Amino acid sequence: MNYLTTFLKGIAMGAADVVPGVSGGTIAFITGIYDKLLNSIRSINPSLIKTLKQEGMKGAWQSINGTFLVTLFGGVLTSIATLAKLISWLMETHPIPLWSFFFGLILVSVYHVMQQVKQRDIKTGLFLLLGVGFAFVITVLKPLDLEPTSINFLICGAIAICAMILPGISGSFILLLLGMYTPVLAAVKGAEFGVLALFLTGCITGLLCFSHLLSWLLNRYRDLTLTFLTGLMIGTLPKIWPWKETVSWRTNSSGEQVPLEQINLSPFSFEALYNEPAHLLYAIVAAALAIGLVLGLEKVADRQQH
């Protein structure tokens, strides 16, 4: 196993998880480590105690693929800690190229995942539509405004991590819907270790529970699960469209004015409405860069498997 490659994949997953609308699970899928990640997490269960008694620490560590998990999540945490400020800055100063990059990323991920669906029939088509509908409903929900209390950090960590390992559904976006995105990002920026420990405890609990269900679905109903996950990705595309008009605003728990309802615009309508450039060329370049990056990662993953 190439530890540097695994660490870099973790970096990419962490960067995606910081952005509302983009999933670290998508990155895991396109880099070819999704099944390995789920199976490794799923192996952390009560039977590990028996393995520990019979085979010792080394046997238990190998059974959960410990080095892989530590290397990958080391990359994820490093990325979140170092890129949180950069991503926040880009969202404020260069939102159109940033959202265009992630739009291209999701678009090519849809193509990538659908390539792995072996049986395409009416049933898989229905699951695709079901995924699109489910994601669309989530994206139009009005955000809550939970108070940043200890129990809420714990619960939101458990919920958000489930979304983070689903391709198409963003953990950051779920945090936005719960009204906890700003408090969590502030805790990362401010290195509030007590708050982060609570959030991570919730994440670990949710991850251990949800990975079993998802792994079972992929093993038993792989094509249907993949088409549903593809539908989730398609359904979130309108949410990350780069050109938007904010129709209404809300005040979050920090007293900041944030968008409540937005509608998508064409680049030309955006220019006419705001009297500022739509940066169409930058957007195309950013999207093309994302597509090229995914296709490159796909080739690397194929070489490692063969």
GULUMGU-238343 format. One line per 8 residues: number of its first residue (from 0); for each residue x negated, y negated, z negated of N, C-alpha, C. Coordinates in steps of 0.02 Angstrom, whole numbers, plus 32768, in hexadecimal, padded with zeros to 4 digits. Each point is the difference from the previous one (the first is absolute). Layout:
N
NUM = X,Y,Z,X,Y,Z,X,Y,Z | ... .
***
This chain:
306
0 = 7FD6,803C,8000,802A,7FC4,8000,7FD4,7FC1,8000 | 8011,7FD2,802D,7FDB,7FC1,8003,801E,7FCF,7FCE | 7FDC,7FF5,7FC8,801B,7FD7,7FCB,8008,7FB7,8015 | 7FD1,7FE7,8029,8004,7FBB,8017,803E,7FF5,802B | 800E,8030,802D,803B,7FFB,802B,8040,8001,7FD6 | 8002,802C,7FCD,803A,8004,7FD4,8009,7FBF,7FD9 | 7FC9,7FE4,7FE8,8002,7FC1,7FDB,801B,7FC7,802D | 7FE9,7FFE,803F,8016,7FCD,802F,804B,8008,8011 .
8 = 8016,803F,8003,8048,800B,800B,8028,7FE7,7FC4 | 7FE5,8008,7FC4,801F,7FE5,7FC4,8002,7FB4,8002 | 7FCA,7FE1,8018,7FFD,7FB7,8008,8039,7FE9,802D | 8009,8023,8039,8035,7FEF,8030,8045,8008,7FE1 | 8009,8036,7FDA,8041,800C,7FDE,800F,7FC9,7FCE | 7FCE,7FEC,7FDA,8009,7FCB,7FCE,8012,7FBE,8020 | 7FDE,7FF0,8038,800E,7FC1,8024,8047,7FFF,8019 | 8018,8039,8019,8045,8004,8018,8032,7FF9,7FC7 .
16 = 7FF0,801E,7FC7,802E,7FFE,7FC7,8009,7FBB,7FE3 | 7FCF,7FD3,800A,8006,7FBC,7FE6,8034,7FD8,8026 | 800C,8012,8040,802D,7FD8,802B,8047,801B,7FFD | 8031,7FD6,7FEE,8046,8017,8001,8016,8012,8047 | 8019,803C,800A,8016,8015,8042,7FD3,8033,8020 | 7FC5,800B,7FE3,7FD1,8031,801C,7FEF,8034,7FCA | 7FFD,803F,8014,7FF7,8037,7FD0,7FBB,801F,8004 | 7FE4,800E,7FC5,7FC1,8026,7FFE,8009,8047,8019 .
24 = 803E,801A,7FF9,8010,8042,801B,7FF8,8003,804B | 8010,7FC9,8022,7FF7,7FFC,8049,7FB7,8008,8011 | 7FD4,7FDE,7FDB,7FB8,8005,800C,7FE7,8047,7FF3 | 8019,801F,7FCB,7FED,8046,7FF1,8014,802E,803A | 8039,7FF2,801D,8019,802A,8037,7FD4,7FF9,803E | 7FF1,7FC2,8012,7FDB,7FF5,803F,7FB6,8010,7FF9 | 7FE8,8006,7FC2,7FB9,8013,7FF7,7FF9,804B,7FF4 | 8038,8024,8002,7FFE,804A,7FFD,7FF7,801E,7FBC .
32 = 800F,7FDB,7FCA,7FF5,801B,7FBC,8041,8007,7FD9 | 8039,7FF6,8020,8040,7FFD,7FDC,8010,8042,7FDD | 7FFE,8037,8025,8010,8042,7FE2,7FCE,8012,7FC9 | 7FC1,7FF1,800D,7FCC,800F,7FCF,800B,7FD8,7FC0 | 8014,7FC2,8008,800D,7FD4,7FC7,803B,801B,7FD6 | 8037,8011,8022,803B,8019,7FDD,7FF1,8042,7FDC | 7FDE,802D,8022,7FF1,8041,7FE2,7FD1,7FF9,7FC4 | 7FD1,7FD1,8004,7FD1,7FF5,7FC9,8025,7FE5,7FC3 .
40 = 802D,7FD0,800C,8027,7FE2,7FC8,802F,8035,7FE3 | 801F,8028,802D,8030,8032,7FEA,7FE0,8036,7FD4 | 7FBF,800A,8009,7FDE,8034,7FDA,7FF2,7FEB,7FB8 | 800D,7FC0,7FF0,7FFA,7FE9,7FBB,8043,800F,7FDE | 8004,803A,7FE0,803E,8017,7FE0,7FEE,802B,7FC3 | 8032,8018,7FDB,7FF2,8027,7FC3,7FD3,803D,800A | 8002,801E,803C,7FD6,803B,800D,7FB5,7FF0,7FFF | 7FF1,7FBE,8003,7FBA,7FEA,7FFE,7FE0,8012,7FBC .
48 = 8029,8002,7FCC,7FE6,8012,7FBD,7FE7,8048,8000 | 8026,802C,8021,7FEC,8046,8006,7FBF,8007,8027 | 7FFB,7FDA,8037,7FC2,8001,8029,7FC5,7FE7,7FD7 | 800C,7FCC,7FD8,7FCB,7FE4,7FD6,7FE6,8033,7FCE | 802E,8027,7FE2,7FEC,8034,7FCF,7FDA,8039,8021 | 8016,8014,803C,7FE3,803A,8022,7FC0,7FF0,8026 | 7FFF,7FC6,8021,7FC7,7FF0,802C,7FD7,7FC4,7FE9 | 8015,7FE1,7FCA,7FDA,7FC7,7FE6,800D,7FC0,8026 .
56 = 7FDD,7FCC,7FEB,8009,7FBD,801E,7FF1,7FFF,804B | 7FCD,8025,8014,7FED,8000,8048,8037,801E,802A | 801D,8038,7FEA,8036,8020,8025,803E,7FD5,8004 | 8011,7FDF,7FC8,803A,7FD4,7FFF,7FF6,7FC4,802E | 7FC3,7FE5,7FFF,7FEF,7FC6,802B,8006,8013,804A | 7FE8,803A,8011,8004,8017,8045,8048,800E,8015 | 8029,801B,7FD2,8045,8011,8011,802A,7FC2,8010 | 7FEF,7FC7,7FE3,8025,7FC2,800F,7FDD,7FD5,8034 .
64 = 7FC8,801B,801B,7FDA,7FD9,8032,7FEB,7FBD,7FE1 | 7FE6,8003,7FC3,7FF3,7FC5,7FD7,7FD3,7FCC,8020 | 7FCA,8016,8021,7FD2,7FD0,801E,8022,7FD9,8037 | 8029,8022,8028,8026,7FDE,8035,802E,7FCB,7FE3 | 8026,8013,7FCB,802F,7FD1,7FE2,7FDE,7FC3,7FE1 | 7FC9,800D,7FDB,7FDC,7FC9,7FE0,7FE2,7FD1,8034 | 7FE3,801D,8035,7FE2,7FD7,8035,8035,7FD6,8024 | 8038,8020,8011,8035,7FDD,8024,801F,7FC9,7FD6 .
72 = 8014,8011,7FC2,8021,7FCD,7FD5,7FCE,7FCC,7FE8 | 7FC0,8013,7FFE,7FCC,7FCE,7FF3,8000,7FCA,8036 | 8007,8017,803E,8005,7FD2,8039,803F,7FD5,7FFD | 8039,8020,7FED,803F,7FDB,7FFB,7FFB,7FC9,7FCB | 7FE7,8012,7FC4,7FFC,7FCF,7FCA,7FCD,7FC9,800F | 7FC7,8013,801F,7FCE,7FCF,8014,801E,7FCE,8030 | 8026,801A,8030,801F,7FD7,8033,8033,7FCF,7FE1 | 802B,801B,7FD5,8033,7FD5,7FE0,7FDF,7FC9,7FD6 .
80 = 7FCC,8013,7FDB,7FDE,7FCF,7FD5,7FDC,7FCB,8028 | 7FE2,8013,8039,7FD7,7FD0,8026,8027,7FDC,8037 | 8033,8021,801B,8024,7FE3,8039,8040,7FDC,7FEE | 8016,8005,7FC1,803F,7FE0,7FEB,7FFE,7FB5,800E | 7FC8,7FE0,7FEE,7FFA,7FB8,800B,7FFD,7FEF,804A | 7FDA,8028,8026,7FF9,7FF4,8048,8042,8008,8024 | 8025,8036,7FF1,8041,800C,8020,8031,7FC8,7FEE | 8000,7FEB,7FC1,802C,7FC9,7FEA,7FEF,7FC0,8026 .
88 = 7FBF,7FF3,8008,7FEA,7FC4,8024,8015,8003,8049 | 7FF7,803B,801F,8013,8008,8047,804B,7FF8,8009 | 8027,801A,7FD0,8049,7FFA,8005,8016,7FB7,7FFD | 7FDB,7FD8,7FDB,8011,7FB9,7FF9,7FE5,7FD5,8039 | 7FC4,8010,8018,7FDF,7FD5,8032,8004,8019,8048 | 8001,8042,800A,8002,801C,8043,8034,8039,8004 | 803F,7FF0,7FF0,8033,8036,7FFB,800E,8023,8043 | 8001,7FDA,8037,8014,801E,8040,7FCE,8035,8018 .
96 = 7FBE,7FF1,8002,7FD1,8036,8014,8001,803C,7FCF | 8008,7FF2,7FBF,8001,8036,7FCF,803B,802E,800A | 803D,7FE2,8005,803C,8029,800B,7FFE,8022,8044 | 7FE1,7FE1,8032,7FFA,801E,8043,7FD3,803E,7FFD | 7FCB,7FFB,7FD8,7FD2,8039,7FF8,8027,803C,7FE2 | 8027,7FF2,7FCC,8024,8036,7FE0,803B,8018,802A | 801D,7FD4,8029,8035,8015,802E,7FE4,8032,8033 | 7FC5,7FF0,801B,7FDF,802E,802E,7FEE,8041,7FDF .
104 = 7FEC,7FFC,7FC1,7FED,803B,7FD9,803B,8030,7FF8 | 803A,7FE5,7FEF,803C,8029,7FF7,8017,801C,8043 | 7FFE,7FD6,8034,8017,8015,8042,7FD9,803D,801A | 7FBE,7FFD,7FFA,7FD7,8038,8018,8005,803C,7FD1 | 8010,7FF3,7FC0,8009,8037,7FD1,803E,8029,8011 | 8034,7FDF,801A,803D,8022,8016,7FEE,8032,8037 | 7FD8,7FE8,8030,7FE9,802C,8037,7FD7,803A,7FE5 | 7FD4,7FF1,7FD1,7FD4,8033,7FE3,8027,8037,7FDC .
112 = 8030,7FED,7FD7,8026,8031,7FD9,802D,8029,802E | 8020,7FE0,8032,802D,8024,802D,7FDB,8034,8029 | 7FC0,7FF6,800B,7FD8,8031,8024,7FFD,8042,7FDA | 8008,7FFD,7FBE,7FF9,803C,7FD7,8042,8026,7FF8 | 8037,7FE3,801A,8041,8022,7FFC,8004,8032,803A | 8005,8040,7FEF,7FFF,8034,8033,8044,800B,8020 | 8034,8000,7FD7,8044,800D,801A,8028,7FBF,8003 | 8015,7FED,803B,8027,7FC2,8008,8045,8011,801B .
120 = 8032,7FFB,7FD5,8044,8010,8013,8030,7FCF,7FDF | 8041,8010,8002,8033,7FD4,7FE4,7FF5,7FF6,7FB5 | 7FEE,8036,7FDD,7FF7,7FFC,7FB7,7FC7,7FD0,7FEE | 7FC7,8007,8023,7FC8,7FD3,7FF0,8012,7FB8,8014 | 8027,7FF9,8036,8016,7FBD,8015,802B,7FDF,7FCB | 802C,8028,7FE1,802B,7FE6,7FCB,7FD8,7FEB,7FC3 | 7FCC,8028,7FEE,7FD6,7FEF,7FC8,7FD7,7FC0,800E | 7FED,7FF7,8040,7FDE,7FC3,8014,802D,7FC3,7FF3 .
128 = 803F,8005,8017,8030,7FC9,7FF6,800E,7FF5,7FB6 | 8003,8037,7FDA,800B,7FFB,7FB8,7FC8,7FD9,7FDE | 7FC2,800F,8014,7FC6,7FDC,7FE5,8001,7FB6,8012 | 8013,7FF1,803F,8005,7FBA,8016,8034,7FDB,7FD6 | 803A,8020,7FF8,8036,7FE1,7FDA,7FEE,7FF5,7FB7 | 7FE0,8032,7FE1,7FEC,7FFB,7FBA,7FCE,7FC6,7FF6 | 7FCE,7FFC,802D,7FCE,7FCB,7FFA,801F,7FBC,800B | 802F,7FFC,8030,8020,7FC0,800F,8028,7FE7,7FC4 .
136 = 8025,802E,7FE1,8028,7FEE,7FC5,7FD3,7FE5,7FC9 | 7FC7,8021,7FF4,7FD1,7FEA,7FCC,7FE5,7FBA,8010 | 7FF0,7FF3,8040,7FE2,7FC0,8012,8030,7FC5,7FFC | 8042,800E,8002,8030,7FC8,7FFC,801C,7FF7,7FB9 | 7FEB,802C,7FD1,8016,7FF8,7FBB,7FE6,7FBE,7FE2 | 8027,7FE0,7FD7,7FEA,7FC3,7FDF,7FD3,8012,7FC5 | 7FC8,7FDD,7FF8,7FD1,8011,7FCA,801F,7FF5,7FBB | 7FED,802C,7FD1,8012,7FF6,7FBA,7FCD,7FCF,7FE2 .
144 = 8008,7FF0,7FC2,7FCF,7FD4,7FE0,7FF3,801A,7FBA | 7FE0,803B,7FFC,7FF2,801F,7FBF,7FCD,7FD8,7FD9 | 8008,8000,7FC0,7FCF,7FDF,7FD4,7FC1,802B,7FFD | 7FC5,7FE1,8000,7FC1,8026,7FFD,7FF1,801B,7FBA | 802B,802F,7FE9,7FF6,801F,7FBE,7FD8,8040,8007 | 7FE9,801B,7FC8,7FD8,803D,8001,8025,803A,8020 | 8040,800B,7FEC,8027,8038,801B,800C,7FF8,804B | 800A,7FC1,8016,800B,7FF4,8048,7FC1,800E,8029 .
152 = 7FC5,7FEF,7FE5,7FC2,8010,8023,7FF8,804C,8007 | 8013,8024,7FCC,7FFB,8049,8000,8030,801F,8034 | 8040,7FEB,7FFD,8033,801B,802D,7FF2,7FED,8049 | 7FED,7FC2,800B,7FF2,7FE8,8044,7FC4,8023,801F | 7FCF,8011,7FD5,7FC6,8026,8019,8015,8044,8019 | 802D,8021,7FDB,8018,8043,8014,8028,7FFD,8041 | 8029,7FCD,8007,8029,7FF9,803D,7FD6,7FED,803C | 7FD3,7FCE,7FF6,7FD8,7FE7,8037,7FD0,8034,801C .
160 = 7FE4,802A,7FD5,7FCF,8031,8018,8021,8034,802D | 8041,800F,7FF3,8024,802E,802C,8004,7FE3,8046 | 800C,7FBF,8005,8003,7FDF,8041,7FBB,7FFC,8020 | 7FCD,7FF8,7FD6,7FBC,7FF8,801A,7FE7,803E,8025 | 8018,803C,7FEB,7FEA,803C,8023,8030,8016,8037 | 8035,7FDA,800A,802D,800C,8038,7FEB,7FD6,803B | 7FF0,801D,803A,7FF2,7FD7,803B,803D,7FD6,8011 | 7FF7,7FC0,8008,8038,7FD6,8015,801F,7FD7,7FC9 .
168 = 8001,801A,7FC3,801D,7FD9,7FC9,7FC7,7FE6,7FD5 | 7FFE,7FBF,7FF9,7FC8,7FDF,7FDD,800D,7FFA,7FB6 | 7FCF,8016,7FD8,8005,7FF7,7FB7,8003,7FB7,7FED | 7FDA,7FD7,8024,8000,7FB7,7FF3,8045,7FE2,800E | 8021,8019,8036,8041,7FE6,8010,8034,8014,7FCB | 7FFA,803D,7FE6,802C,8016,7FCA,7FF6,7FD4,7FC2 | 7FC1,7FEE,7FF3,7FF2,7FD2,7FC8,8020,7FBC,800C | 8000,7FEA,8040,8020,7FC0,8012,804B,8004,7FF1 .
176 = 801F,8039,8014,8048,8009,7FF5,8011,8000,7FB5 | 7FD2,801A,7FD9,800A,8003,7FB7,7FED,7FBE,7FDD | 7FE2,7FD2,8027,7FEB,7FC0,7FE3,7FC0,8005,7FD8 | 7FD8,8035,800C,7FC4,800C,7FD8,7FBF,7FF9,8028 | 8006,7FEE,8041,7FC4,7FFC,802A,7FD0,7FCA,7FE6 | 801B,7FC4,7FF3,7FD6,7FC8,7FE9,7FDF,800F,7FBC | 8025,801A,7FCE,7FDF,8010,7FC0,7FC9,8035,8007 | 800C,8033,802A,7FCD,8035,8008,7FC2,7FE4,8023 .
184 = 800B,7FD8,8035,7FC7,7FE3,8025,7FDA,7FCF,7FD3 | 8024,7FDB,7FD5,7FE0,7FD2,7FD1,7FD6,8026,7FCE | 8018,803B,7FEB,7FDB,8029,7FD0,7FC0,801A,8020 | 8003,8011,8041,7FC4,8018,8024,7FCE,7FC7,8006 | 8018,7FC5,8015,7FD3,7FC6,8008,7FE2,7FEB,7FBE | 8029,8001,7FCB,7FE9,7FE8,7FBE,7FDE,8036,7FD6 | 7FF9,803D,801C,7FE0,8038,7FDD,8020,800B,7FBB | 8044,8002,7FFF,8025,800C,7FC2,8005,804C,7FF6 .
192 = 7FCD,801C,7FDF,7FF8,8048,7FFC,8039,8024,7FDB | 801D,7FDF,7FCD,8037,801E,7FDB,803D,800B,802D | 8011,7FCC,8027,8038,8003,802F,7FF2,8034,8036 | 7FC4,7FFE,801A,7FED,802F,8036,8001,8048,7FE7 | 7FED,800C,7FC1,8001,8043,7FE4,8048,801B,7FFD | 802F,7FD5,7FEC,8046,8013,7FFF,8019,8011,8046 | 7FF0,7FD6,802F,8016,8009,8046,7FE2,8041,801C | 7FC0,800C,7FF3,7FDF,803C,8019,801C,803F,7FDF .
200 = 8013,7FFC,7FC1,801F,8039,7FDE,8042,8013,8023 | 8027,7FCD,8011,803E,800B,8025,7FF2,801E,8045 | 7FCC,7FE6,8021,7FEC,8019,8042,7FEE,804B,7FFD | 7FD7,8012,7FCF,7FE9,8046,7FFA,803C,802F,7FF3 | 802D,7FEA,7FD3,803B,8029,7FF0,802B,800A,803E | 800F,7FC9,8023,8029,8004,803D,7FE0,802A,8036 | 7FBE,7FF8,8007,7FDB,8024,8034,8001,804B,7FF5 | 7FF5,8015,7FC2,7FFF,8048,7FF1,8044,8020,800C .
208 = 8035,7FDB,7FF0,8044,801B,8009,8014,8001,804A | 7FF6,7FC9,8022,8019,7FF9,8044,7FD9,8029,8033 | 7FBF,8009,7FF3,7FD6,8025,8030,8017,8048,8009 | 801B,801E,7FCA,8019,8045,8004,803B,8005,8030 | 802F,7FD0,7FFA,803A,8000,802C,7FEC,7FF5,8049 | 7FD5,7FCF,800B,7FED,7FEF,8045,7FD8,8039,8021 | 7FD4,801E,7FD9,7FD9,8038,801A,802C,803C,8012 | 8033,800D,7FD4,802F,8036,800E,8027,7FF3,8040 .
216 = 8016,7FC2,8009,8026,7FEE,803D,7FD6,8009,803F | 7FC0,7FEB,7FFC,7FD4,8006,803A,7FF0,8049,8010 | 7FFC,8029,7FCD,7FF2,8047,800B,803C,8026,801B | 803C,7FEE,7FE9,803D,8024,8014,8023,7FE1,803D | 8001,7FBE,8003,8025,7FDE,8036,7FD3,7FCA,801F | 7FC7,8015,801A,7FCD,7FD0,8016,801A,7FD0,8036 | 801E,801B,8036,8016,7FD6,8038,8035,7FCE,7FEB | 8031,8018,7FD8,8036,7FD3,7FE9,7FE4,7FCA,7FD2 .
224 = 7FD2,8014,7FD4,7FE1,7FCF,7FD2,7FD8,7FCC,8027 | 7FD9,8017,8031,7FD7,7FD2,8028,802B,7FD0,8028 | 8037,8018,801D,802B,7FD3,8026,8023,7FCD,7FD2 | 8013,8016,7FC3,801D,7FD1,7FD0,7FCD,7FCA,7FED | 7FC1,8016,7FF3,7FCB,7FD0,7FEF,7FF2,7FD1,8039 | 8003,8019,803E,7FF7,7FD5,803B,8038,7FCC,8003 | 803D,8017,7FF1,8039,7FD1,7FFE,7FF5,7FC9,7FCD | 7FE3,8013,7FC6,7FF1,7FCE,7FCD,7FD2,7FCA,801B .
232 = 7FCD,8016,8026,7FD0,7FD0,801C,8021,7FD2,8033 | 802A,801E,802C,8023,7FD7,8033,802E,7FCD,7FDE | 8022,8018,7FCB,802F,7FD5,7FDC,7FE1,7FC5,7FDC | 7FBF,8006,7FF0,7FDF,7FC8,7FDD,7FE0,7FCE,8031 | 7FFE,8010,8041,7FE1,7FD2,8030,801E,7FBA,8000 | 8044,7FF9,7FFE,801B,7FBC,7FFE,7FE8,7FD7,7FC4 | 7FF3,8024,7FC7,7FEB,7FDD,7FC4,7FBB,7FDF,8008 | 7FD5,801E,8028,7FBC,7FE5,8006,7FF5,7FDB,8043 .
240 = 8037,7FF0,8023,7FFB,7FD7,803D,7FE1,7FBC,7FED | 7FCE,7FE9,8025,7FD9,7FC6,7FE9,8024,7FBD,8000 | 8031,7FF7,802D,8020,7FBE,8007,8045,8000,7FE0 | 8007,7FDA,7FCB,803F,8000,7FDA,8017,7FB9,7FEF | 8041,7FFB,7FF5,801D,7FC2,7FE4,801D,8011,7FBC | 7FED,7FDB,7FCE,801B,800B,7FBD,8043,7FDB,7FFA | 8035,8027,7FF5,8043,7FE5,7FFD,8010,7FE8,7FB9 | 7FEA,8026,7FCE,800C,7FEC,7FBB,7FC5,8013,7FD4 .
248 = 7FFA,7FDE,7FC8,7FC9,800A,7FD1,801B,8014,7FBC | 7FD3,801B,7FD6,8012,8010,7FBB,7FC5,7FED,7FD4 | 800E,7FF8,7FC0,7FCB,7FF2,7FCF,7FF2,8041,7FDA | 7FC1,8017,8003,7FEF,803F,7FDF,7FF3,7FF5,7FB6 | 7FEE,8035,7FDC,7FF7,7FFC,7FB7,7FC5,7FD3,7FED | 7FD5,7FF1,8030,7FC7,7FD4,7FF2,8011,7FB7,8010 | 803E,7FF4,8015,8015,7FBB,8010,7FEC,7FEA,8046 | 7FE9,802F,802A,7FEB,7FEF,8044,8039,8008,8031 .
256 = 8002,7FD5,8033,8030,8006,8036,7FE7,8033,8032 | 8027,8035,800B,7FED,8035,802F,803B,800E,802F | 7FF2,8017,803F,8036,800D,802F,8031,8035,7FE6 | 8040,7FF4,8009,8034,8030,7FED,801B,8023,803E | 8013,7FD9,8033,801C,801C,803D,7FDB,7FE3,803C | 7FE9,802B,802D,7FDB,7FEA,803B,801D,8021,803E | 7FFC,7FDC,8039,8014,801D,8040,7FC5,7FFE,8030 | 7FFC,8032,802C,7FC9,8004,8030,800B,7FD1,803A .
264 = 7FCA,7FE2,8018,8002,7FD2,8039,7FCF,8018,8036 | 800C,7FEB,803E,7FCD,800B,8034,7FC8,7FCD,7FF4 | 7FC3,800D,8019,7FCA,7FCF,7FF8,8012,7FBB,801A | 8026,7FFD,8036,8012,7FC0,801F,8034,7FDB,7FD7 | 8030,8025,7FE3,8032,7FE2,7FD4,7FDE,7FE6,7FC0 | 7FCD,8025,7FE9,7FDB,7FEC,7FC4,7FDD,7FBD,800D | 7FE0,7FFA,803B,7FDE,7FC1,8012,8031,7FC6,8003 | 803A,800B,801F,8032,7FCB,8008,801D,7FEB,7FBD .
272 = 800B,8031,7FD3,801F,7FF2,7FC0,7FD1,7FDC,7FD0 | 7FC1,8017,7FFB,7FD1,7FE5,7FCF,7FCF,7FCE,801E | 8002,7FF8,8041,7FD3,7FD0,8022,7FB7,800E,7FEF | 7FEE,8040,8000,7FBC,8014,7FF4,7FF1,803E,802A | 7FBF,800C,8010,7FF0,8038,802D,8014,8044,7FE3 | 8015,802D,802D,8014,8043,7FEA,7FC4,802F,7FFE | 7FC5,7FE8,8017,7FC2,8028,7FFF,800B,8044,8022 | 8021,7FFE,803A,8012,803E,8023,7FC3,8028,8014 .
280 = 7FCC,7FDE,8017,7FC3,8023,8015,7FDF,8023,7FC5 | 7FFA,7FDC,7FC8,7FE4,801E,7FC4,8028,803D,7FEA | 8043,7FFA,8006,802D,8036,7FEC,7FF5,803E,802B | 7FFA,7FF5,8042,7FF5,8038,802E,7FBD,8022,7FF3 | 7FCD,7FD7,7FF4,7FBD,801B,7FF2,8001,8028,7FBF | 8021,7FE5,7FCC,8004,8022,7FBF,8024,8043,8006 | 8039,8001,8025,8026,803E,800A,7FD7,8032,8027 | 7FDE,7FE9,8035,7FD6,802C,8029,7FC7,801D,7FD7 .
288 = 7FE5,7FD7,7FD4,7FC9,8017,7FD4,8019,8038,7FD3 | 803C,7FF8,7FE4,801E,8034,7FD5,800B,8041,8026 | 801A,7FFA,803D,800E,803B,802A,7FBE,8024,8011 | 7FCD,7FD8,8012,7FBF,801D,8010,7FE1,8022,7FC3 | 800A,7FE1,7FC5,7FE4,801D,7FC2,8020,8044,7FF1 | 8042,8004,8007,8023,803F,7FF2,7FEC,8036,8031 | 7FFC,7FEF,8041,7FED,8031,8032,7FB8,8018,7FF4 | 7FD6,7FD2,7FE8,7FBB,8012,7FEF,7FFD,802F,7FC5 .
296 = 8028,7FF0,7FCC,8004,802C,7FC4,801B,8044,8012 | 8030,8001,802F,801D,803F,8017,7FCB,802D,801F | 7FD5,7FE2,8029,7FCA,8027,8021,7FCF,801A,7FCC | 7FEE,7FD6,7FCF,7FD2,8015,7FCB,801D,803B,7FD9 | 8042,7FFA,7FEF,8022,8035,7FDA,8001,8041,8028 | 800C,7FFC,8042,8001,803B,802B,7FBC,8022,8002 | 7FCB,7FD8,8004,7FBC,801C,8001,7FEF,8024,7FBF | 8017,7FE4,7FC8,7FF1,801E,7FBE,8026,8043,7FF7 .
304 = 803B,8005,8020,8028,803C,7FFA,7FE8,8039,802D | 7FDD,7FEE,8037,7FE9,8032,802F,7FB5,800E,7FFC .
***
